[in-house]
Amino acid sequence: MKKQSFTFLMAALLLVLSAGVNAQTIKGIVKDAQTSEGLPGATVSVKGTTSGATADNNGAFTLDVEAGEMDIVVRYLGYNTLEMTVNVAEGETKSLGSIYLEASAFGLAGVSIIADIAKERETPVAFSNIQSEEIEEKLGSRDIPLVMNTTPSVYATPQGGGAGDARLNIRGFDQRNVAIMINGVPVNDMENGWVYWSNWDGVGDATESIQIQRGLSAVNLATPSIGGTMNIVTNPAEQKEGVELKQEFGSGNFLKTTAFAHTGLVDGKYAISAGMVRKTGDGVIDGTWTDAWAYYFGAAYNVDENNRLEFYALGAPQRHGQNLYKQNIGAYDHEFASELDSYDQAALDDYQESESGRLYNENWSWVDYTYDGRQNWNGKTRDRYSENFISERENFYHKPQVNMNWYHQYNEDMSQYTTVYYSGGEGGGTGTYGDVVWDYASEPSRIVDYNSTIAQNMNADTALGILRNSRNNQWTIGAISKLTYNVNENLKTQFGIDWRTAEIEHYREVRDLLGGSYFIKTSDAFNPNAKVGLGDKIAYNFTNTVDWGGLFAQAEYKTEAFSAYGMLGASSIKYTHVNHFMMAENSSNELESESDWISGYQAKGGANYNFTETLNGFVNVGFVSKVPIFDGVIRDSDGVLIDNPENEKFTSFEAGVQYLNLDETFNFKLNGYYTIWQDRAITVGVENAAGDDAVISLLGMDQTHAGIEMEAHWHPVSFFTLGAMASFGDWKHTSDANGTYTDYSDGGTPTSVEYNYYVNDLKVGDAPQTQMAVAATLKPVKELRIEGVVRHYADHYAAWDPLGRQNPDDRAQSWETPAYTVIDIHADYTLPVQIDNAKVTAFAHIFNLLDEVYVQDATDNSRYNGFDGDHDADDAEVFLGLPRMVNAGIKVSF
């Protein structure tokens, strides 16, 4: 195995001497007070004179002035004008540092109010901002979470490499405990809290900024923001008119075309932006093709001086081939496996190395092109994606989101912000069902033998094995309203409601009969042994509903040096389940289950103190009682209600400091956190003495997440910037777990059966507990930018299943994956051409520059791909990191 080394990109620094000894100059950076984003085009002038300057693309300006005292006026469309008095001595260059402008009540940044964007030197939480410029510079049309990998304690991977199949982990918490919000609206799944990034495939192209608030965050909604909150803010409508066209090419025959158009602000009243994206590709990993569209529409309308409306609509209808199954390391790369200290060499005989190496994917296989059977999804019968192969695992989905925001100013002290939203999804994923024929010989793991399956079904006429769709159709409507009242110039209060309701259909249906004339379903109690065809429902068919209501109250106190906030919130959730294939006990009606209303609450607060103009510190603390997800209350396979489901409890403490020098050439953040997670909701299936299935809730799955996080940025000269981050975590379980099932199977006295799981002191898996990154940006000539990013990960324990920890003598940690370092390169150059005022920019990204082989995701003691079950490398199943990839293109804006 290659030796791992932590490589840093270094660039030579040139000394720049100032000219004009006797000139007087004022410089600074104009920023949005909510997002800290630079405001390009802001004007800075000396009141009563014609002397002025315009801010550059980063919001920075330089203004030549006369010596003496003067009033400086800072203006930006949609923001309140700011005046300040400045005294400049003869020959002095005076830095004003950051100049923050507040959006007017109806400024174009209004959505950031709904989104609870944290502010520098004011909001007492640990957070990182990524602006649209940085997203464009680093993302390279990958899934949105991957741009967050240079922020502390954030770990995102593309998993199997399918478009939209990424996952995100913050401080050791997966996406179910990370709140994902788009324009202030939570988009986590209402049933299980997960986020499916394929649903938001085009959002990155319309994003104005992303803010990660780590920990409980300052968001006042009752969201699952335990590990953190990810606020994605799109611009409702650009202030300036223009058109942007972008064409991208990349590895895996990637092809993407993007077009956006903006009216700009018309008559000071309204603005409209619209965009369309088309994306296709074969995928870097075998069989991970993509066929996707995305759209975005935003409009803003200033009704009058007290009312403003905003409208958003976005979505991404898409299909893509998936790679869902991890493999034993030996199935990908024998050389890599043999160099691992804990990999048993005997395992190499059991796991044949794929000819595709780390590009191997068992979720697709070849089919004879003469097979002309059609497939059905979303209610229509169509041709399959390729005549030469069939994807066992394909995702197809379209989940548009529509928001209507209303901002109303009652008076100088009172305002209200309301959003009403709708999201409706249709689609699902595919897989096999019944008795398909498997090929165990041609690859390191079994694949579907479609030709043999088709021949089998044709000979029998009945389809014995088929492809099925697992459908997940849903709709959600909701409303969030926040009333803000300024008690005085220092104290602001806010009260709000959060209401949501969702209905989700879950069923399987026939996708492809694979040569058969019909399929016989046996799972429907109301229509047993029925012959069904394409698009007919099979296996299971049920409908779940989720009703949610929440209230919160918050107070914020702010002086020039001190700010603090406190928040109380409560929410109640109710679940229902109707099974359309199962009969209720002693009845011919459909099986129905309904939970009681289950309540949760949160209390959190914090304070920030600005010790000097350059140094501030903060603390926060919070407690959350979180309602279990749907599966923790109702088992939807058979409608069983879980007895006395426990709320999960989180207690969090955090403190930090930040240093930012006045001219903003250096910025340093340091913070520490300690989070206690109690009564983690895990339900497990067991089998009672009669052989019947039962379900229990485990108690005692307690864990702590503690760590230190650092960020620094150094910008000594205009052409060089150096950024760095590091995070060191200690995430572990703090007790064994147990669950009790009352067994009535013998018809006599009930017997209490206890199940014990020995997990105390085991490290939390699924993300590296040590992370570092360095990013160096060099601008050697005008309009050329080159950035190198080095990321290093260590102390990454494989994810593990508590069901495999029932032996009290097995206390070994899950397998620790090898540390690894990855280097990415980003570059762009604005071409020296002028075509009708068009700006033409060429760009390129190289991900995994050195083509490093590494483990990015792992599961310990795999039941499918493990060798001898002793928590070593040969027992893990993994996704290796993607190989070197390239993304490049041209952007034209005018």
N, C-alpha and C positions, 0 to 999 in steps of 0.2 A: 504494500500500500504506500502511496506517496506520503512523504513526511508532511504533516500539516504545519504551516507557518503563517503567522499573522503579518501580512504584507501591507505596508503603508506607501501610498503614492506621495512622492516629494516633488516640489517644484521650486525652482530658483526664484528668490525674491529680489526685485530691483528697488533701489533707493530712489525716491522721487523728492527732489528739492523744490520748495515753493519759490515761485517768482513773484515779483511785484511787492517789494518790501514795504512800500508805503501805502499799499491799497488796503481798504477796509472791506471785509467780506463777512456775510452771514450765511451759514449753511445749516441744513437740517434735513429731516425726513418726515413727510406728511403721511400720517397713517389713519386708518379706520379705527376708531376707539373700541369697536366691538371685536374685530378680528385681528387687529394689529397688522393688517395688510397695507402695504404702501399704496398710495393713491396717485397713479400716474396722471399727469395733466393738471394737477392742482396748481393754482396760481398763488404766488407770494409777492406782495407789493408793499412799498412804503407809503403809508397813508398821506394823501395830499400831494403826491409826486407822480411822475410817470415811470419811476424806477420799479421794475418788477422782474420776476423769473417764473418759469414753468417747471414743475417737477418732472423728472425722467420716469422711465418705466418702473423704477423701484420706489417712486415717491420722493427721491432725493432732489435737492435743489441747492444752488449757490447764487447768492444775490450780492452784487457790488453796491455799497452804500457810502454815504458821507459819514464822517466821524460825528459822534454825539448821540443824543437821545432821540428816539423816533418810535412811532407806532407801526407795527407790522400787521398786515391784514392777510389772512389765509382763507382762501375760498375753494370750494369744490362743489360741483353740482349735486344736489340732493343731500347736502350736509350743512349744518349750521356754520355760519361764518365766525371765525375766531380772530380776535384782536389781542395783541400783546405789546407791551412796552419793552424796548430793548435799548441798551446803552452800549455803544461801540467806541472803543478808544482808537486813537490815531494808529494806523498800521495793524490793527488787530483783526484776526480771523476768529469770529465768534461762532461756536457751535450751539445750536438750540436743541440738539438731540432729536428725540421723537416729538412730533407735534400731532396730538391726537384730535381728530375731528369727530364730533358726534353726528350720526345720521339724523336728519330732521325727522319729525314725526312721520312723514310720508316720503322719506328718502328711499333711494333704490336699494338700500341695504336693510329694509324693514324685516325681511324674513329672519335675520339673525336674532331678532328679539324673541321670536317664537322658538328658535333653536337653542336659546340659552348659551350663547357663545361667551366663553370666559375671557376676561380682560387682564392684560399684563399689569403687574403691580397693584392689583385690586382684588381679583377673584382668588380666594385661598385654596386652590387646588393645583395639582401637577398636571400640566397640559402641554401639548405641542401642536403647532399650526403648520399645515402644508397648504400653500397657496396654489392657485391655478397654474401659475408659471412653473412651479416645481413639479406639479403633477404631470404637465406636458413634458417636462425635461427628463423625468425619471420613469414614468409608468410604462411607456412603450406599448400601449394597448393591451397590457395584461389585466388580470382581474384587479379591481380597485384595492383590496387589502394589501397587495404586494408593494404598493408605494409607501406603506407605513413601516417597512422593515428597518428604517434608519432612525426610528424613534424608540426610546427606552422601553424595555419589557414587552414589546410588541413582536409577536412571531406569526408570520403568515406564510403559508406554502400553497402551491398550486395542487397539492395532493397528487392525484394520478395524472394530471396534465390536461384534463378536459376543460374546454373553455367555460368558465363560470363555476368550476368545481373547487375553487379556493376555500381555505378556512382561515380563521383568525383566532389568536390566543393572546390575551393581555394579562400579565402578572400571574400566569398559570391557570387562568379561567378561560374556558372555551366560549364560543359565540352565544351559548345559551345564557351566559351570565355577563354578556357585553351588550349594551344597548346600542343598536344601530339606528340612526335617525337620518331621514332625508327631508330637508327643509322643516325640521322640527317635529316630524311625524315618525313615530316608531315603526320600523318595518320588520322587526323580529316576528317569526311565526307565532300566531296567537295560541297554537296548541302546545308547541314544544320549545319555543324561543330561538330556534335555529334561523339562520339567514342563508338564502340561496342566491349566490352572487350572479348567477346566470340571469336572474330576473332583472338585474340592474346593469346589464352589459354596456349600455351607452351613457350611463350617468357620468362617467369620468370625463367625457368630452364636454359636458355642460356644467361641470363643477367649478364653482368660484373658489371654494376653500374647503378643507377638511380639518376638523379639530378633534384631536384625541384628548379627552379628559380622563386620566387614569384614576382608578379607584372609584369611590362612590359618586364622584363628580358633583358639580353644582347644578345639574339638571333637576328641576323640581317635579317632573312627572314620576309616577311610580313605575319606572322602567327597570329592566334587569341590569342596572348599571353597577355591578359588583366589581368586575375586573376593570371596567371603564365604560366610557360612552364615546361613540364615534359619530360626530355631527358632520354630515355631508350637506353643504349649502350650495345650491345652484343659484345662478343669477337669474332673477325673474325676467329681466330684460336688460340688455346692454344699454349704457347711457349714450354710446356713440353708434351711429349708423355704420354699417359695413357688412362685408361678406367674407367668410373664411372657407377655403377649400383645402382639403388635405388628402393626399394619396399615400398609403403605406404598403410596404412589402415586407415579408419576413420569412423566417424559417418555417418549414412545413407548408410551403406554398401559401403562406398567409397573404391575404389581400384585403385591404380595408379602405373604403372611400367615405369621407366625412364632409358634410356641407352644412354650414350655419349661416343664417342671415339675420340682421338686426336693423330695425327701423331707426334706432336711437330715440331719444325723448322728443316727441312731436308736440309742439305748442305748449310745452311745459305740462302736458296732461297725460300722455300715454306713451308706452313703448312696447314693442313686440319683438320677441326672438323666437326663431324656429330652427330646428336642426334635424338631419337625417343621417343615419349611418348604415352602411352595408358591409358585412364582414363574412368572408369565406376562408376556408383553409383545410388542408389534409391533417393538420396537427403534427407536432413534433413526435409525440408518443404514437405508436402504431394505433390506428383506428380511432383517433380522437379528432375526427373531422368536425368542422363547424359550418353552419349555414344560418346566419343571423342577420336581423335588422334591429335598428334602434331608432327611436324618435324622441324629440323633446320640443315642447311648446311652452313659452312663458309670456305672460302679458301683465303689465302694470298700468293702473289707471288712477290718477289723482282726481277723485270726484269733486272735491272742494278742499278748502284749507283744513278741514277736520276729518275727512274721510278718504281712505285709499283702499283700492281693491287690487289683489294679485291673483293670478290664475296660473296653475302649472299642470301639465300633463306629460307624462313620460312613460316609456315602456320599451320592451325588448323582445319581440317575438323571435324565438330561436329554436334550433335543433342542434344537438351535438352528440357525437359519440363519446362514451365515457370509458374510463379505466378505473374501476371501483375496487379491484381486488389487489391488495398488496401480495408480494411474493417473498419466499425465502431468499436471502441474499445470494445464495448459490445459483438460483434460477436466473439472476441477472448477470452476475460477474464472478466467475470462479477465482480469478486472480485477486480481486478485491476481498472476497470472502476468506481466502486462504491467508491473507496478510493480517486478518483480525486475530488478536491474541486468544479470544474466547470462542472462536469458531472451530468446532470439531471437524477435523479433516475427513472423517468418515462420512460426514453429512454430504460431502461433495458427490459421493456415489449415489445418493438418494435424489439429488436435485440436478437434473440436466440443465446445462447452461443454454439459454435461448440463443438462436442465431441473431436475434434482434438486440441482444444484450439488454441494456437498461431501457431500451425503447419498447420492450416486450409488454404486451397487453393481451390478456386471455379473454377479454370481453368482445371479441369479434373473430370471425373466421370465414373462409372462402365458401362460395356456393357456385354451382354450375350456372353460367349465364343463361342457359336455356330455361331455367326455372322462372316462370312468369307469374307466379302467385303474387297477389297484391296485398297491401297492408292497410289497416284501418287505425286512424287516430283522430281525436277531436271530432268524431262524428262523420268523417269522410273516408272513403276508400281511395287509396292513392298508390302510385308506384313507390317502391322502396328507394332509399337514398342511392344505392349502387347496385348495378346488376351483377357485380362480381363478388360482393361480400355482404354479410348481414351482421349488424351490430347486435350482440346479445343485450348490451346495455346502452340505451340511448335515452337522452333527456330531451323532452319537448315541452316548452312552456311559454306562456305569455301572461304577464301580470302587470297590467298598466296601473299607474297611480295618478289620481287626479286630486288636486288641492285647490280650494278657494279660500284666500286669506282676506280678512277685513280688519283694517286698522282704523280705530275711531278715537278722536281726541275730544273728550268732554270739555275740558278746560286745561289750564296750565298744569294742574296737579293731578288730573285723572285721565287715564286712557285705557282702552281695551283692545286686545288683539285676539282674534278668533280665527281658527282654521277649521274648515269642514272638509273631510276627505273621503275618498272611495278608492278601494283597491280590489280588483277582481281577477283571479287567476284561473287559467284553464290549461290542463296538460298533465304530465306525469313522466314516468320512467318505464323502461321495458325490462323484460327478463323472460326466462323460460318457465313453462308450466307443463306438468304431466311428464310423460316418459319420452324425453328426447334422447337421441343417441349421442353419447359422449366419446370423444377421441382422447384417450389417455397416453397415446404413444408419440405423437408428433411434436409436442412441446413440453416444457417443464411442468405445466399444470394442465388440467383437462380443458378442452375447448369443445364447443358444440360441433358435431359432425352433421352439418345441415344436409348434405347430399344423402347420407344414410337415413336421416330422420324423414326426409321427404319421400324416399323410396319406401320406408316402413309405412308411412301414413297413406301413401297411394295404394299400396298392396292391401291394407286393411280397410280402405275407404274412410274409416273413422280416423280422425286426427288423434293419435295417442299422445303426442307431444307437440306443443305449440309455442309460439311467442305470445306473451300477454303484455298489456299495458296496465300499470298500477296508476290509477288516476287519482288526482288530488285537486278537484275543482273547488274554488272557494271565493267568497266575497266578504269584504270587510267595509263597514262604514264607521266613521267616528268623528268626534268633534273635540277640539281643545280650545278653551277660552281662558284668557288671563286678564284680570283687571288689576291695573297698577294705580296706586294712590301715593303721591308724595306728601307725607305728613309735614315735612319741612325740607329745607335745602339739604339736610343731612340724612334724613330717614325716609326710606321708600318701602312701601309694603306691596305685596302682590298676592292675589287670591285666584284660584283657578279650579277648573273642572276638566276631567279627562274621561270621555265616554267612548266605548267601542263595542261593537258586536260583530260576530263573524259566524258564518256557516260554512262547513267544510264537508264535501262529499268525498268518501274514500271507496273505491271499488276497483276491481280488476275486470278487464274485458279482453276479448280475443283480438289480437293484433294481426297474426299471420297463422293460417291453418297449416302451413308447411306441407302442402300437397294433399291434405285431407279434405273431405267434403263437409264435415261438421265435427264438432267436439261435444262430448257429453259431460255436462256439469253435474256434480253430485253434492254441492255445498248448499244449495238453495232448498230450505225446508218447505217452501211454498210451491216449488216446482221441481221436484226431484227427478234426476236422470233425464233432464231435458236436452234435446239436440239444439246446439247453438252455433251461430256463424260469426262472421267478422263483425266486431263492434258490440257483440252481446256480452252481458255482464256474467262473470264467473267468480269463483273462489270466495270473495267477500263483497259486501255491499252495505255500507252504513253511513250515517250522517251525524256529524258532531256539531254542536254549537258552543260558542264561548261568548259570555256576556261579561263586560268589564265596566266598572264605574269607579272613578277616583276623585278625590278632593285634595287640595293642598293650600297651605298658607305660608308665606315667606316674608321675612323682614330683612332689609339691608340698611346698614348704617355706614356712612362714609364721610370722612373728613379729608383734609389734604394729605395726611400721613397715615391714617388708620381707616380700615374698612372691615366689616364683619357681616355675616349673614347667618340666619337660622331658618330652618325649614321643617315643617311637619306635614306629612301626607298620609292618606289612608286610601286603600282600594279594596274592592270586593269583586270576586270572580265566581261565576257559576258555570258548570259544564253540563251538557246533556248529550245523550247518545241514543240513536235509534238504529237498530240493526234490521235491515230489510230482508236478510236471508235467514234469520233465526227467529224461532217462535218463543214468546214468553212462556214461563213455566205455568203449566195447567191452563193454557190458553192457545187460541189460534191466531192471536194478534202478534204484531212485530214486537221483538224484544226492545224495551226502553229502559234507560237508566238516567237518573238525574241526581246531581250532587246538590248539597245545600250550598248556600252562599258561603264562601270562604273568604275571610278578611285578612288583609296584611297591612302593614304600616311601615313608615320610615321616619326617622328623625335624624337630621344632620345639620352641621353648621361649622363655621370656621372663621378665622380672622387673619388679616394681612396687615403688616406694619411696614411702612417705608422708613427705614432708619435714616437714609440719606437719599439724595437724588439718584444714587446709583445702586443702592443695596436695599433689598426688602426681604422679609421672611413671612412665612405663613404656617398655620396649623389648621387641621380640621379633624372632626370626629363624627362618626355616624353609626346608626343601628338600623338594620333593615330586617323585617319579618316578611319573607317572600312566600307567596302562595305556590304550592307545587304545580308543575306543568300538568297537562291533561292526563298523561300516562301515570302520573303519581296519584291520581284521584279515581279514574275510571280506566279499566283495562278494555281497550276497544275491540280486542279480538272476540270477546264474549260478553261485554257489558258488565263485568264484575266490578263492584264498588270497593275501593280499598278502605279497610277499616281505619278510622281515625287518622287520616293523612296529616303529617306534621308539616308546619311551615318551616322553611329553611331560615336560619338566623345568621346574619352577618354583622360583625362588629369591626369597625375600621378606625385606625388612627394614622395620621399622616402629618409630616412637618417638612418644611423645605426653605431654602434661601435662594435668592437670585441676585446676581451682580450684572449690571449693564452700564458700561461707561457712557459718558455723555455724548460722545460722537458716534456711539454704537459700533465701534470697531471690534468690541469684545463683549461677549455675553456668556455667562456661566450659570447653570442651574444645578442644584443638588437637593435631593429630597429622599426621605425614607418613609416606609409604610409598614403597617402590621395589620393584617386582616384575619379574623377568626371566623371560620365557617362551621356552623353546628347544625345537626339534624339534616345533613345533606340528603335530599330526596332520591333514594334509589330503591326501586322495586324489582324483585327477582321472582322468577317462576320456580316453583318446587313441585315435587310429586309426592302425594300423600300415600298412606299405606295401601289404599285401594287402587293405586295407579292413576288417580285423577290429578289433573293439573290444579295448582293453587298458586296464589300470589301473596307475597308478604312485602312489607316495607322494612328496610333495614334501618336500624337506629344506631347511632354512634359513629357514623361515617364523618367524623369531625376532622378538620384540617386547619393548618395555619399557613398563611402566605405572607412572608416578610421579605423586605429587600431594600436596596439602595439604588437610586437612579441618578444619572448625571448627563448633562448636555452642555456643549460649549460650541460657540461660533466665533471665529476670528477673521476679521476683514481688514487687514493692515493697509492695503492699497487697493485701488479700484479694480485691478486686474487679477486679484488672488483672494480666495476665501477658503478657509479651512474649518470644517465642522467635525465634531466627534460626539459620540454618545457611548454610554456603558450602563449596564444594569446587572446587578448581582442579587439573585433571589435565593431564598431558602423556603421551599414549599414542601410540606410533608403532612402526613396523617398523624393525628395525635391520640388515637384510641382504636381499639378493636371494635368491630361492629357485630350486631346480632339482630335477629328477627325471630318472632314467635308466631307459629301457625297453630290454630286450634283445630284438631282433627276429629271429625264426627263420623268417620267412615265405618267404624265397626258397629254402629247402631247403639252403642251403650254409652258409658261415661265419656264425655269429651276428653281428649288427650292433648295436652299442650306440648308441641314439638318445637324445640329451639334450634335455630341455625346460627352458627358462629362463623365469623369471617375475621381472619387474623391479619390486620392491616396496619397496626400501630407502628409508627416510625418509618413506614414506607414513603419514599419520595413521590410527590405528585408527578405524573408523567405527562407526555404529549407536547412538551415545549422545553427548550433549553433554559436553564436557570442562570446561565451566564451568557450575556450578549454584549458585543462591542461593534462599533462601526466608526469608520473615518471616511469623510468625503472631502476631496480637494477639488476646487474649481479654479481653472486658469483661463484667462482671456488674453492670449498672447498678442492678438491683433484685433482691431476694431471689428465687431460683429461676429467674432468667433469665440465660442465657449466650449471648453473641454472639461469634463468632470469624471473623476475616478472615485468609485465607492468600494470600500473594502469592508466586508461583514464577517464577523467571527462568532461562532456559537460553540458552547461547551456545556457540560453538566446536563445533558439532555437524556432523561430516562424515558424508556418506551412506555407508551400507554398500556394499562393493564386492567384486567377484569377482576372485580372483587370475588366473583364466583369461583375463580381459580385459587382463592386463598382460604380454603377451609381446613388446611392441615396446620395445626399449631406449631409443628416443627419446621414449617417452611416460612422463614422470615427474611429470605434473601431479597435484596432490592431487585426491581425489574432491570432488564439489560440497559446499560448506559451506552448510548451510541457514541461513535468517535467524534471528537471535536473536528470542526471543519471551518475553512475560510473560503469565501467566494468574492471575486472581484468583478464589478460591472463597470462599463464605460459608456458615457453619454456625451454626445457632441451635437452642436448645431451651428449653422453659419448662415447669416443673412446675406444673400447674394447682392453684389453691387449692380443691380439692374433696376430700372425704373420703367414700368409699363403701366401707364395711366394711374400713377400713384400706388401701384400694387407693391406689396412687400413680399418677397420670395425667400423662404427659409428652407434650407436642406437640413435634415437631422438624421441621426443614427444612434442606435443603442446596441451594445454587445453585452449580453447577460452571461455570466459564468465564463469570463474571458479565458481562463486557463483550462477550461473543460474539466473542472474538478469532479471526481467521483465521490459522492458523500450520501449519507442517509439523512433525509429530511423529515420523514415520518416513520414511526415504528410502533408495532404492537408486540408486547411481551408474551412468550409462551403460546404462540399461535396454535389454536386447535386444528387448523388446516395445514399449516406449513412449518410447524415446530419439529425438531429432531428428537431430543431426549428430555425435554421439560425441566431443565435446570437453570432457566433464566439467563442463558448465554446467547451469544450472537446467532448461533445456529438454530435457536428456538424462536427467533423473532421473524415477523413478516414486515416488510418495509416497502416504502416508496423511495427510490433513489432520486436525488436531485436531478433536475432537467439538465441536459448537456448544453454546450455552448449554443446560444441562439442569437439571431440578429433581427433587428427591426429597423427599417429605414424608410425615408419618404421625403416628400416635398409639401410644404404648406404655403399657400398663397392667400394673402389677406389684403383687402382694399375697401 
